[in-house]
Amino acid sequence: MNLEILFMNGYGIYVWSSFIFTFVVCLYFYLKTKKTLKKLEKNFIKETETLSKIELENLKKQKVVREILVSHSKN
């Protein structure tokens, strides 16, 4: 393999470090968002348990709610 591709005429350290930095930041935001979403889904499930049957049936008609309830029942 030609190492000049990695070194990029001396600029490789800047290019590769910025790629790594960007990847780490995106990974951090992804994991933080995923954790927050799971927490909000758990809170939502707790709130739906206190609803009456009629309110719950009306709520289940919404697409997002159906997806959350189905994904929760798989766990």
Secondary structure, 3 states (H helix, E strand, C coil): CCCHHHHHHHCHHHHHHHHHHHHHHHHHHHHHHHHHHHHHHHHHHHHHHCCCHHHHHHHHCCHHHHHHHHHHHHC
